[in-house]
Amino acid sequence: MSQSTAETAVLQAITGDGALSPYGTAKVQMQDTTAYAAIPIEVASAYDVQQGYEVQRAYHAETGCLINCLRPEVDLFGVK
């Protein structure tokens, strides 16, 4: 899937049914003991993500997937 096709799919999903949408690949950046993967600017803008914005994270060991929730009203673990 091309990056532009992936961008279109994700932007549609932001207002869509919440289905998982592919978004291409990203390069990880290392700083000290932390690895950073970028949030695409279109997605960050849609959720008003700014410097210091706090997100919940979940890790699925079987698939190696890291999930970051950009909506503060969504609780990934049902404890809010």
C-alpha positions in Angstrom: 0.0 0.0 0.0 1.4 3.4 -1.0 1.9 6.1 1.7 -0.7 8.3 0.1 -3.2 5.5 -0.1 -2.5 4.6 3.6 -2.9 8.3 4.6 -6.3 8.4 2.9 -7.4 5.2 4.6 -6.4 6.5 8.0 -8.0 9.9 7.6 -11.2 8.1 6.6 -11.0 5.8 9.6 -10.6 8.8 12.0 -14.3 9.6 11.4 -15.3 6.1 10.4 -16.2 2.8 12.2 -12.9 2.4 14.1 -11.6 -0.5 12.0 -7.9 -1.0 12.1 -6.3 0.8 9.1 -2.8 0.2 7.7 -0.6 3.4 7.6 2.6 2.3 6.0 5.9 2.2 7.9 7.8 4.6 10.1 11.5 4.7 11.2 12.1 4.6 15.0 14.3 7.3 16.5 16.5 6.5 19.5 17.2 9.0 22.3 19.1 7.7 25.4 17.1 4.7 26.7 13.9 5.5 24.8 12.8 4.5 21.2 10.3 6.9 19.5 7.9 6.1 16.7 6.2 9.1 15.1 2.5 9.8 15.0 1.7 11.0 11.5 1.0 14.7 11.5 -2.5 14.3 9.9 -3.5 12.0 12.8 -1.8 14.2 15.4 -3.7 17.2 14.1 -7.0 15.4 14.0 -6.7 14.7 17.8 -4.9 18.0 18.7 -1.8 16.1 19.9 0.7 18.6 21.2 4.1 18.3 23.0 3.5 16.6 26.3 0.2 15.0 25.3 -0.5 11.9 27.4 -1.6 8.7 25.7 -2.5 5.3 27.1 -0.4 2.4 25.7 -1.0 -1.3 25.4 1.2 -4.1 24.2 0.0 -7.3 22.6 2.8 -9.8 23.1 1.5 -12.5 20.6 1.7 -10.1 17.7 4.3 -7.6 19.0 1.9 -4.7 18.4 2.1 -1.6 20.5 -1.2 0.4 20.6 -1.4 4.1 21.5 -4.8 5.6 22.3 -5.0 9.2 21.2 -8.5 9.9 22.7 -8.4 10.7 26.4 -12.0 9.6 26.9 -11.2 6.0 25.7 -9.9 3.7 28.4 -8.0 0.7 27.0 -8.2 -1.2 30.2 -11.6 -0.3 31.6 -10.3 1.3 34.8 -11.1 5.0 34.3 
